[in-house]
Amino acid sequence: MKSIKFTLLAALIFIINSCSETYEFPVSKVTPAADITAEIKEQQDPNYLVTLEAKNLAAPERLEKPKKNYVIWMMSKKGTLRNVGHFNQENAVKSTYTASFPYQPMEILITAEDEEGGCFPDGIEISRLNLRKNKK
């Protein structure tokens, strides 16, 4: 009987921990055809798996002011903004980004930059998502 209770409890914990929320970025004035979403999945406390997907995102070299990369920035609850990586272009139609973080992201910013390793965004802002209010 204890084995069954333990199995049910483990299954319930797995279901709760596997819940995710999907968010839509606002339409970008710079790349209006882009459809960008973020999926935030709470893993084992305090980790969060973040997956961004951009469909129809123009290559950064094709922007009015050409750039080399789309850089992704995340803000924590403490207000710290960090460069967390860049989009991987799979093809002309889809770009993705996936990473795990030891804090809950509060805001995600995407910029077009000449360098992908900068400490502060100084390129063109593509879109900004406030995760507290834009749930899909």
Secondary structure in CASP SS format (residue, H / E / C, confidence):
PFRMAT SS
TARGET T0000
AUTHOR 0000-0000-0000
METHOD secondary structure of the structure
MODEL  1
M C 1.00
K H 1.00
S H 1.00
I H 1.00
K H 1.00
F H 1.00
T H 1.00
L H 1.00
L H 1.00
A H 1.00
A H 1.00
L H 1.00
I H 1.00
F H 1.00
I H 1.00
I H 1.00
N H 1.00
S C 1.00
C C 1.00
S E 1.00
E E 1.00
T E 1.00
Y E 1.00
E E 1.00
F C 1.00
P C 1.00
V C 1.00
S C 1.00
K C 1.00
V C 1.00
T C 1.00
P C 1.00
A C 1.00
A C 1.00
D E 1.00
I E 1.00
T E 1.00
A E 1.00
E E 1.00
I E 1.00
K E 1.00
E E 1.00
Q C 1.00
Q C 1.00
D C 1.00
P C 1.00
N C 1.00
Y E 1.00
L E 1.00
V E 1.00
T E 1.00
L E 1.00
E E 1.00
A E 1.00
K E 1.00
N C 1.00
L C 1.00
A C 1.00
A C 1.00
P H 1.00
E H 1.00
R H 1.00
L C 1.00
E C 1.00
K C 1.00
P C 1.00
K C 1.00
K C 1.00
N E 1.00
Y E 1.00
V E 1.00
I E 1.00
W E 1.00
M E 1.00
M E 1.00
S C 1.00
K C 1.00
K C 1.00
G C 1.00
T C 1.00
L E 1.00
R E 1.00
N E 1.00
V E 1.00
G E 1.00
H E 1.00
F C 1.00
N E 1.00
Q E 1.00
E C 1.00
N C 1.00
A C 1.00
V C 1.00
K E 1.00
S E 1.00
T E 1.00
Y E 1.00
T E 1.00
A E 1.00
S E 1.00
F E 1.00
P C 1.00
Y C 1.00
Q C 1.00
P C 1.00
M C 1.00
E E 1.00
I E 1.00
L E 1.00
I E 1.00
T E 1.00
A E 1.00
E E 1.00
D C 1.00
E C 1.00
E C 1.00
G C 1.00
G C 1.00
C C 1.00
F C 1.00
P C 1.00
D C 1.00
G C 1.00
I E 1.00
E E 1.00
I E 1.00
S E 1.00
R E 1.00
L E 1.00
N E 1.00
L C 1.00
R C 1.00
K C 1.00
N C 1.00
K E 1.00
K C 1.00
END
